[in-house]
């Protein structure tokens, strides 16, 4: 939380966040995602979010890319990827 706040204090045009939920409890993870959404809304900075919590990340994103072994295999609007049966089955653990 402190690192995110410090990063935003410098008024960046872009912010790169690599696995901000790593090692956090589910409750704290949700708070971090809430803060990321607030940063996006308030600063209008572009945010590149690299995250394994795919469903949560897609809930925040406007556009998403799915990487497999360093290559983009799927790309498109985040809401389309989040509802795609193929993406849900392969990466989100459910098909509906």
N, CA, C and O atoms as a Tinker XYZ file with bonds, in Angstrom:
   384  protein
     1  N      0.830000   -1.182000    0.000000    73     2
     2  CA     0.000000    0.000000    0.000000    64     1     3
     3  C      0.879000    1.252000    0.000000    63     2     4     5
     4  O      0.604000    2.217000   -0.713000    81     3
     5  N      1.923000    1.221000    0.796000    73     3     6
     6  CA     2.829000    2.366000    0.854000    64     5     7
     7  C      3.538000    2.545000   -0.482000    63     6     8     9
     8  O      3.695000    3.668000   -0.959000    81     7
     9  N      3.965000    1.445000   -1.082000    73     7    10
    10  CA     4.655000    1.525000   -2.373000    64     9    11
    11  C      3.736000    2.104000   -3.445000    63    10    12    13
    12  O      4.171000    2.924000   -4.254000    81    11
    13  N      2.469000    1.687000   -3.461000    73    11    14
    14  CA     1.517000    2.245000   -4.431000    64    13    15
    15  C      1.318000    3.737000   -4.192000    63    14    16    17
    16  O      1.300000    4.521000   -5.141000    81    15
    17  N      1.171000    4.125000   -2.953000    73    15    18
    18  CA     0.974000    5.535000   -2.621000    64    17    19
    19  C      2.182000    6.364000   -3.033000    63    18    20    21
    20  O      2.029000    7.447000   -3.598000    81    19
    21  N      3.380000    5.864000   -2.755000    73    19    22
    22  CA     4.592000    6.582000   -3.146000    64    21    23
    23  C      4.699000    6.702000   -4.665000    63    22    24    25
    24  O      5.100000    7.743000   -5.184000    81    23
    25  N      4.340000    5.639000   -5.366000    73    23    26
    26  CA     4.410000    5.671000   -6.823000    64    25    27
    27  C      3.461000    6.716000   -7.392000    63    26    28    29
    28  O      3.816000    7.434000   -8.327000    81    27
    29  N      2.279000    6.804000   -6.846000    73    27    30
    30  CA     1.273000    7.750000   -7.344000    64    29    31
    31  C      1.643000    9.182000   -6.989000    63    30    32    33
    32  O      1.291000   10.110000   -7.717000    81    31
    33  N      2.339000    9.372000   -5.891000    73    31    34
    34  CA     2.711000   10.722000   -5.458000    64    33    35
    35  C      3.575000   11.441000   -6.490000    63    34    36    37
    36  O      3.601000   12.672000   -6.522000    81    35
    37  N      4.277000   10.695000   -7.326000    73    35    38
    38  CA     5.129000   11.319000   -8.344000    64    37    39
    39  C      4.353000   11.647000   -9.624000    63    38    40    41
    40  O      4.946000   12.078000  -10.613000    81    39
    41  N      3.044000   11.448000   -9.609000    73    39    42
    42  CA     2.155000   11.758000  -10.741000    64    41    43
    43  C      2.622000   11.122000  -12.049000    63    42    44    45
    44  O      2.860000   11.826000  -13.031000    81    43
    45  N      2.753000    9.799000  -12.066000    73    43    46
    46  CA     3.234000    9.148000  -13.286000    64    45    47
    47  C      2.170000    9.150000  -14.384000    63    46    48    49
    48  O      0.971000    9.176000  -14.106000    81    47
    49  N      2.628000    9.123000  -15.619000    73    47    50
    50  CA     1.695000    8.946000  -16.746000    64    49    51
    51  C      1.350000    7.481000  -16.886000    63    50    52    53
    52  O      0.253000    7.129000  -17.319000    81    51
    53  N      2.301000    6.617000  -16.515000    73    51    54
    54  CA     2.108000    5.177000  -16.591000    64    53    55
    55  C      2.614000    4.547000  -15.305000    63    54    56    57
    56  O      3.565000    5.033000  -14.692000    81    55
    57  N      1.976000    3.475000  -14.908000    73    55    58
    58  CA     2.362000    2.759000  -13.699000    64    57    59
    59  C      2.400000    1.272000  -14.046000    63    58    60    61
    60  O      1.423000    0.731000  -14.564000    81    59
    61  N      3.510000    0.616000  -13.765000    73    59    62
    62  CA     3.651000   -0.813000  -14.012000    64    61    63
    63  C      3.608000   -1.524000  -12.668000    63    62    64    65
    64  O      4.412000   -1.247000  -11.777000    81    63
    65  N      2.656000   -2.446000  -12.537000    73    63    66
    66  CA     2.486000   -3.191000  -11.291000    64    65    67
    67  C      2.651000   -4.672000  -11.596000    63    66    68    69
    68  O      1.864000   -5.254000  -12.343000    81    67
    69  N      3.679000   -5.273000  -11.012000    73    67    70
    70  CA     3.978000   -6.685000  -11.244000    64    69    71
    71  C      3.570000   -7.490000  -10.020000    63    70    72    73
    72  O      4.218000   -7.423000   -8.975000    81    71
    73  N      2.492000   -8.251000  -10.158000    73    71    74
    74  CA     1.974000   -9.126000   -9.110000    64    73    75
    75  C      1.761000   -8.407000   -7.768000    63    74    76    77
    76  O      2.310000   -8.837000   -6.754000    81    75
    77  N      0.980000   -7.330000   -7.743000    73    75    78
    78  CA     0.782000   -6.625000   -6.479000    64    77    79
    79  C      0.057000   -7.449000   -5.414000    63    78    80    81
    80  O      0.091000   -7.086000   -4.238000    81    79
    81  N     -0.594000   -8.546000   -5.796000    73    79    82
    82  CA    -1.303000   -9.362000   -4.808000    64    81    83
    83  C     -0.454000  -10.500000   -4.249000    63    82    84    85
    84  O     -0.895000  -11.218000   -3.352000    81    83
    85  N      0.751000  -10.668000   -4.768000    73    83    86
    86  CA     1.600000  -11.793000   -4.380000    64    85    87
    87  C      1.823000  -11.832000   -2.868000    63    86    88    89
    88  O      2.321000  -10.872000   -2.281000    81    87
    89  N      1.454000  -12.940000   -2.252000    73    87    90
    90  CA     1.700000  -13.150000   -0.829000    64    89    91
    91  C      0.721000  -12.464000    0.103000    63    90    92    93
    92  O      0.899000  -12.508000    1.320000    81    91
    93  N     -0.313000  -11.828000   -0.440000    73    91    94
    94  CA    -1.264000  -11.117000    0.407000    64    93    95
    95  C     -2.468000  -11.984000    0.751000    63    94    96    97
    96  O     -2.824000  -12.896000    0.004000    81    95
    97  N     -3.079000  -11.695000    1.873000    73    95    98
    98  CA    -4.315000  -12.377000    2.248000    64    97    99
    99  C     -5.415000  -11.979000    1.269000    63    98   100   101
   100  O     -5.305000  -10.942000    0.614000    81    99
   101  N     -6.468000  -12.777000    1.155000    73    99   102
   102  CA    -7.576000  -12.405000    0.263000    64   101   103
   103  C     -8.174000  -11.033000    0.585000    63   102   104   105
   104  O     -8.513000  -10.276000   -0.324000    81   103
   105  N     -8.300000  -10.719000    1.848000    73   103   106
   106  CA    -8.866000   -9.419000    2.243000    64   105   107
   107  C     -7.956000   -8.276000    1.798000    63   106   108   109
   108  O     -8.428000   -7.282000    1.246000    81   107
   109  N     -6.671000   -8.417000    2.035000    73   107   110
   110  CA    -5.727000   -7.372000    1.639000    64   109   111
   111  C     -5.600000   -7.291000    0.117000    63   110   112   113
   112  O     -5.414000   -6.207000   -0.434000    81   111
   113  N     -5.700000   -8.427000   -0.556000    73   111   114
   114  CA    -5.681000   -8.431000   -2.021000    64   113   115
   115  C     -6.817000   -7.586000   -2.568000    63   114   116   117
   116  O     -6.610000   -6.783000   -3.477000    81   115
   117  N     -8.005000   -7.755000   -2.029000    73   115   118
   118  CA    -9.150000   -6.965000   -2.489000    64   117   119
   119  C     -8.928000   -5.475000   -2.228000    63   118   120   121
   120  O     -9.340000   -4.639000   -3.031000    81   119
   121  N     -8.291000   -5.145000   -1.129000    73   119   122
   122  CA    -7.994000   -3.740000   -0.820000    64   121   123
   123  C     -6.988000   -3.168000   -1.817000    63   122   124   125
   124  O     -7.119000   -2.020000   -2.241000    81   123
   125  N     -5.991000   -3.960000   -2.191000    73   123   126
   126  CA    -5.007000   -3.511000   -3.177000    64   125   127
   127  C     -5.689000   -3.282000   -4.525000    63   126   128   129
   128  O     -5.414000   -2.284000   -5.191000    81   127
   129  N     -6.564000   -4.184000   -4.929000    73   127   130
   130  CA    -7.276000   -3.998000   -6.192000    64   129   131
   131  C     -8.195000   -2.777000   -6.136000    63   130   132   133
   132  O     -8.349000   -2.067000   -7.129000    81   131
   133  N     -8.795000   -2.537000   -4.990000    73   131   134
   134  CA    -9.619000   -1.335000   -4.823000    64   133   135
   135  C     -8.756000   -0.086000   -4.985000    63   134   136   137
   136  O     -9.177000    0.883000   -5.617000    81   135
   137  N     -7.569000   -0.107000   -4.422000    73   135   138
   138  CA    -6.654000    1.027000   -4.531000    64   137   139
   139  C     -6.184000    1.220000   -5.978000    63   138   140   141
   140  O     -6.065000    2.355000   -6.441000    81   139
   141  N     -5.923000    0.143000   -6.680000    73   139   142
   142  CA    -5.527000    0.253000   -8.084000    64   141   143
   143  C     -6.645000    0.899000   -8.894000    63   142   144   145
   144  O     -6.383000    1.760000   -9.734000    81   143
   145  N     -7.888000    0.493000   -8.648000    73   143   146
   146  CA    -9.015000    1.095000   -9.358000    64   145   147
   147  C     -9.123000    2.577000   -9.028000    63   146   148   149
   148  O     -9.385000    3.388000   -9.916000    81   147
   149  N     -8.927000    2.940000   -7.776000    73   147   150
   150  CA    -8.958000    4.345000   -7.365000    64   149   151
   151  C     -7.859000    5.142000   -8.060000    63   150   152   153
   152  O     -8.096000    6.256000   -8.525000    81   151
   153  N     -6.668000    4.578000   -8.129000    73   151   154
   154  CA    -5.557000    5.245000   -8.808000    64   153   155
   155  C     -5.912000    5.474000  -10.271000    63   154   156   157
   156  O     -5.699000    6.566000  -10.797000    81   155
   157  N     -6.448000    4.457000  -10.929000    73   155   158
   158  CA    -6.821000    4.587000  -12.344000    64   157   159
   159  C     -7.879000    5.668000  -12.532000    63   158   160   161
   160  O     -7.791000    6.477000  -13.456000    81   159
   161  N     -8.871000    5.679000  -11.661000    73   159   162
   162  CA    -9.959000    6.651000  -11.780000    64   161   163
   163  C     -9.511000    8.080000  -11.495000    63   162   164   165
   164  O     -9.916000    9.013000  -12.188000    81   163
   165  N     -8.681000    8.247000  -10.479000    73   163   166
   166  CA    -8.304000    9.580000  -10.021000    64   165   167
   167  C     -7.146000   10.196000  -10.801000    63   166   168   169
   168  O     -7.118000   11.409000  -11.011000    81   167
   169  N     -6.197000    9.379000  -11.230000    73   167   170
   170  CA    -5.002000    9.938000  -11.872000    64   169   171
   171  C     -5.067000    9.877000  -13.386000    63   170   172   173
   172  O     -4.368000   10.625000  -14.069000    81   171
   173  N     -5.892000    9.001000  -13.913000    73   171   174
   174  CA    -5.990000    8.766000  -15.358000    64   173   175
   175  C     -4.664000    8.253000  -15.929000    63   174   176   177
   176  O     -4.456000    8.296000  -17.142000    81   175
   177  N     -3.775000    7.771000  -15.068000    73   175   178
   178  CA    -2.514000    7.180000  -15.521000    64   177   179
   179  C     -2.799000    5.844000  -16.187000    63   178   180   181
   180  O     -3.718000    5.126000  -15.792000    81   179
   181  N     -2.019000    5.521000  -17.182000    73   179   182
   182  CA    -2.105000    4.193000  -17.776000    64   181   183
   183  C     -1.483000    3.195000  -16.820000    63   182   184   185
   184  O     -0.408000    3.441000  -16.272000    81   183
   185  N     -2.148000    2.079000  -16.618000    73   183   186
   186  CA    -1.638000    1.081000  -15.680000    64   185   187
   187  C     -1.446000   -0.236000  -16.409000    63   186   188   189
   188  O     -2.375000   -0.767000  -17.017000    81   187
   189  N     -0.221000   -0.758000  -16.340000    73   187   190
   190  CA     0.085000   -2.089000  -16.847000    64   189   191
   191  C      0.128000   -2.995000  -15.629000    63   190   192   193
   192  O      1.009000   -2.873000  -14.778000    81   191
   193  N     -0.833000   -3.905000  -15.557000    73   191   194
   194  CA    -0.963000   -4.795000  -14.404000    64   193   195
   195  C     -0.623000   -6.213000  -14.836000    63   194   196   197
   196  O     -1.304000   -6.794000  -15.681000    81   195
   197  N      0.433000   -6.766000  -14.252000    73   195   198
   198  CA     0.808000   -8.154000  -14.480000    64   197   199
   199  C      0.343000   -8.901000  -13.248000    63   198   200   201
   200  O      0.799000   -8.625000  -12.138000    81   199
   201  N     -0.564000   -9.849000  -13.440000    73   199   202
   202  CA    -1.220000  -10.439000  -12.271000    64   201   203
   203  C     -1.715000  -11.843000  -12.585000    63   202   204   205
   204  O     -2.270000  -12.089000  -13.656000    81   203
   205  N     -1.509000  -12.774000  -11.636000    73   203   206
   206  CA    -2.019000  -14.130000  -11.800000    64   205   207
   207  C     -3.453000  -14.271000  -11.291000    63   206   208   209
   208  O     -4.118000  -15.257000  -11.609000    81   207
   209  N     -3.929000  -13.333000  -10.528000    73   207   210
   210  CA    -5.327000  -13.336000  -10.090000    64   209   211
   211  C     -6.140000  -12.789000  -11.268000    63   210   212   213
   212  O     -6.622000  -11.657000  -11.245000    81   211
   213  N     -6.273000  -13.630000  -12.290000    73   211   214
   214  CA    -6.800000  -13.192000  -13.585000    64   213   215
   215  C     -8.200000  -12.599000  -13.497000    63   214   216   217
   216  O     -8.463000  -11.564000  -14.110000    81   215
   217  N     -9.090000  -13.218000  -12.762000    73   215   218
   218  CA   -10.463000  -12.712000  -12.695000    64   217   219
   219  C    -10.495000  -11.313000  -12.090000    63   218   220   221
   220  O    -11.194000  -10.434000  -12.593000    81   219
   221  N     -9.747000  -11.107000  -11.022000    73   219   222
   222  CA    -9.688000   -9.778000  -10.396000    64   221   223
   223  C     -9.055000   -8.760000  -11.331000    63   222   224   225
   224  O     -9.545000   -7.638000  -11.457000    81   223
   225  N     -7.978000   -9.145000  -11.981000    73   223   226
   226  CA    -7.300000   -8.228000  -12.904000    64   225   227
   227  C     -8.203000   -7.860000  -14.076000    63   226   228   229
   228  O     -8.262000   -6.697000  -14.476000    81   227
   229  N     -8.904000   -8.845000  -14.627000    73   227   230
   230  CA    -9.804000   -8.560000  -15.742000    64   229   231
   231  C    -10.970000   -7.668000  -15.311000    63   230   232   233
   232  O    -11.527000   -6.927000  -16.121000    81   231
   233  N    -11.331000   -7.746000  -14.035000    73   231   234
   234  CA   -12.383000   -6.881000  -13.516000    64   233   235
   235  C    -11.972000   -5.418000  -13.491000    63   234   236   237
   236  O    -12.832000   -4.537000  -13.526000    81   235
   237  N    -10.687000   -5.147000  -13.433000    73   235   238
   238  CA   -10.176000   -3.779000  -13.421000    64   237   239
   239  C     -9.826000   -3.264000  -14.810000    63   238   240   241
   240  O     -9.917000   -2.068000  -15.092000    81   239
   241  N     -9.429000   -4.184000  -15.661000    73   239   242
   242  CA    -8.818000   -3.815000  -16.944000    64   241   243
   243  C     -9.825000   -3.363000  -17.991000    63   242   244   245
   244  O    -11.005000   -3.711000  -17.950000    81   243
   245  N     -9.314000   -2.580000  -18.924000    73   243   246
   246  CA   -10.069000   -2.224000  -20.120000    64   245   247
   247  C     -9.674000   -3.154000  -21.265000    63   246   248   249
   248  O    -10.512000   -3.552000  -22.074000    81   247
   249  N     -8.405000   -3.488000  -21.321000    73   247   250
   250  CA    -7.870000   -4.345000  -22.384000    64   249   251
   251  C     -6.941000   -5.354000  -21.717000    63   250   252   253
   252  O     -6.296000   -5.042000  -20.716000    81   251
   253  N     -6.873000   -6.549000  -22.268000    73   251   254
   254  CA    -6.037000   -7.582000  -21.652000    64   253   255
   255  C     -5.316000   -8.412000  -22.693000    63   254   256   257
   256  O     -5.764000   -8.565000  -23.829000    81   255
   257  N     -4.187000   -8.940000  -22.265000    73   255   258
   258  CA    -3.406000   -9.875000  -23.074000    64   257   259
   259  C     -3.138000  -11.091000  -22.201000    63   258   260   261
   260  O     -2.810000  -10.948000  -21.023000    81   259
   261  N     -3.272000  -12.261000  -22.754000    73   259   262
   262  CA    -2.938000  -13.496000  -22.056000    64   261   263
   263  C     -1.619000  -13.994000  -22.635000    63   262   264   265
   264  O     -1.474000  -14.160000  -23.846000    81   263
   265  N     -0.666000  -14.226000  -21.745000    73   263   266
   266  CA     0.649000  -14.718000  -22.166000    64   265   267
   267  C      0.792000  -16.191000  -21.830000    63   266   268   269
   268  O      0.386000  -16.640000  -20.758000    81   267
   269  N      1.367000  -16.929000  -22.747000    73   267   270
   270  CA     1.755000  -18.318000  -22.501000    64   269   271
   271  C      3.188000  -18.462000  -22.975000    63   270   272   273
   272  O      3.495000  -18.253000  -24.149000    81   271
   273  N      4.047000  -18.816000  -22.059000    73   271   274
   274  CA     5.469000  -18.976000  -22.342000    64   273   275
   275  C      6.044000  -17.749000  -23.040000    63   274   276   277
   276  O      6.819000  -17.870000  -23.988000    81   275
   277  N      5.660000  -16.571000  -22.567000    73   275   278
   278  CA     6.211000  -15.317000  -23.066000    64   277   279
   279  C      5.602000  -14.805000  -24.352000    63   278   280   281
   280  O      6.071000  -13.805000  -24.896000    81   279
   281  N      4.573000  -15.459000  -24.852000    73   279   282
   282  CA     3.926000  -15.021000  -26.097000    64   281   283
   283  C      2.464000  -14.679000  -25.839000    63   282   284   285
   284  O      1.784000  -15.351000  -25.063000    81   283
   285  N      1.994000  -13.633000  -26.494000    73   283   286
   286  CA     0.582000  -13.267000  -26.388000    64   285   287
   287  C     -0.237000  -14.275000  -27.185000    63   286   288   289
   288  O     -0.049000  -14.433000  -28.391000    81   287
   289  N     -1.152000  -14.956000  -26.492000    73   287   290
   290  CA    -1.982000  -15.953000  -27.155000    64   289   291
   291  C     -3.421000  -15.477000  -27.343000    63   290   292   293
   292  O     -4.115000  -15.931000  -28.253000    81   291
   293  N     -3.857000  -14.578000  -26.496000    73   291   294
   294  CA    -5.207000  -14.017000  -26.582000    64   293   295
   295  C     -5.102000  -12.547000  -26.230000    63   294   296   297
   296  O     -4.369000  -12.175000  -25.314000    81   295
   297  N     -5.825000  -11.716000  -26.947000    73   295   298
   298  CA    -5.808000  -10.287000  -26.693000    64   297   299
   299  C     -7.165000   -9.712000  -27.037000    63   298   300   301
   300  O     -7.796000  -10.127000  -28.009000    81   299
   301  N     -7.616000   -8.754000  -26.240000    73   299   302
   302  CA    -8.880000   -8.103000  -26.551000    64   301   303
   303  C     -9.431000   -7.327000  -25.373000    63   302   304   305
   304  O     -8.774000   -7.210000  -24.339000    81   303
   305  N    -10.640000   -6.794000  -25.523000    73   303   306
   306  CA   -11.275000   -6.079000  -24.414000    64   305   307
   307  C    -11.413000   -7.011000  -23.199000    63   306   308   309
   308  O    -11.817000   -8.165000  -23.340000    81   307
   309  N    -11.080000   -6.511000  -22.029000    73   307   310
   310  CA   -11.059000   -7.329000  -20.818000    64   309   311
   311  C    -12.410000   -7.960000  -20.528000    63   310   312   313
   312  O    -12.471000   -9.117000  -20.110000    81   311
   313  N    -13.495000   -7.224000  -20.741000    73   311   314
   314  CA   -14.811000   -7.804000  -20.435000    64   313   315
   315  C    -15.128000   -8.975000  -21.364000    63   314   316   317
   316  O    -15.806000   -9.917000  -20.953000    81   315
   317  N    -14.648000   -8.934000  -22.610000    73   315   318
   318  CA   -14.852000  -10.056000  -23.529000    64   317   319
   319  C    -14.022000  -11.264000  -23.096000    63   318   320   321
   320  O    -14.510000  -12.394000  -23.122000    81   319
   321  N    -12.778000  -11.030000  -22.700000    73   319   322
   322  CA   -11.946000  -12.137000  -22.236000    64   321   323
   323  C    -12.509000  -12.738000  -20.958000    63   322   324   325
   324  O    -12.492000  -13.956000  -20.780000    81   323
   325  N    -13.004000  -11.894000  -20.077000    73   323   326
   326  CA   -13.536000  -12.357000  -18.785000    64   325   327
   327  C    -14.761000  -13.244000  -18.973000    63   326   328   329
   328  O    -15.010000  -14.129000  -18.154000    81   327
   329  N    -15.525000  -13.024000  -20.032000    73   327   330
   330  CA   -16.740000  -13.817000  -20.253000    64   329   331
   331  C    -16.557000  -14.906000  -21.304000    63   330   332   333
   332  O    -17.482000  -15.680000  -21.548000    81   331
   333  N    -15.398000  -14.983000  -21.924000    73   331   334
   334  CA   -15.131000  -16.005000  -22.931000    64   333   335
   335  C    -15.087000  -17.384000  -22.269000    63   334   336   337
   336  O    -14.332000  -17.592000  -21.319000    81   335
   337  N    -15.894000  -18.328000  -22.768000    73   335   338
   338  CA   -15.861000  -19.684000  -22.190000    64   337   339
   339  C    -14.471000  -20.318000  -22.248000    63   338   340   341
   340  O    -14.074000  -21.016000  -21.315000    81   339
   341  N    -13.732000  -20.086000  -23.327000    73   339   342
   342  CA   -12.392000  -20.667000  -23.447000    64   341   343
   343  C    -11.437000  -20.084000  -22.415000    63   342   344   345
   344  O    -10.685000  -20.820000  -21.777000    81   343
   345  N    -11.464000  -18.769000  -22.251000    73   343   346
   346  CA   -10.589000  -18.116000  -21.271000    64   345   347
   347  C    -10.993000  -18.535000  -19.864000    63   346   348   349
   348  O    -10.133000  -18.821000  -19.031000    81   347
   349  N    -12.287000  -18.572000  -19.595000    73   347   350
   350  CA   -12.753000  -18.948000  -18.258000    64   349   351
   351  C    -12.302000  -20.364000  -17.915000    63   350   352   353
   352  O    -11.829000  -20.616000  -16.807000    81   351
   353  N    -12.446000  -21.281000  -18.855000    73   351   354
   354  CA   -12.061000  -22.671000  -18.588000    64   353   355
   355  C    -10.555000  -22.823000  -18.414000    63   354   356   357
   356  O    -10.108000  -23.565000  -17.539000    81   355
   357  N     -9.771000  -22.136000  -19.230000    73   355   358
   358  CA    -8.328000  -22.290000  -19.199000    64   357   359
   359  C     -7.639000  -21.520000  -18.084000    63   358   360   361
   360  O     -6.665000  -22.000000  -17.505000    81   359
   361  N     -8.152000  -20.302000  -17.774000    73   359   362
   362  CA    -7.409000  -19.431000  -16.865000    64   361   363
   363  C     -8.166000  -19.022000  -15.618000    63   362   364   365
   364  O     -7.551000  -18.593000  -14.642000    81   363
   365  N     -9.474000  -19.141000  -15.625000    73   363   366
   366  CA   -10.242000  -18.649000  -14.489000    64   365   367
   367  C    -10.885000  -19.795000  -13.707000    63   366   368   369
   368  O    -11.559000  -19.571000  -12.702000    81   367
   369  N    -10.671000  -21.015000  -14.176000    73   367   370
   370  CA   -11.099000  -22.175000  -13.415000    64   369   371
   371  C    -12.562000  -22.534000  -13.507000    63   370   372   373
   372  O    -13.033000  -23.393000  -12.763000    81   371
   373  N    -13.294000  -21.895000  -14.405000    73   371   374
   374  CA   -14.704000  -22.257000  -14.565000    64   373   375
   375  C    -15.158000  -21.893000  -15.966000    63   374   376   377
   376  O    -14.578000  -21.012000  -16.600000    81   375
   377  N    -16.167000  -22.548000  -16.440000    73   375   378
   378  CA   -16.594000  -22.348000  -17.818000    64   377   379
   379  C    -17.891000  -21.570000  -17.952000    63   378   380   381
   380  O    -18.407000  -21.452000  -19.064000    81   379
   381  N    -18.439000  -21.035000  -16.872000    73   379   382
   382  CA   -19.681000  -20.264000  -16.981000    64   381   383
   383  C    -19.570000  -18.930000  -16.290000    63   382   384
   384  O    -20.527000  -18.155000  -16.286000    81   383
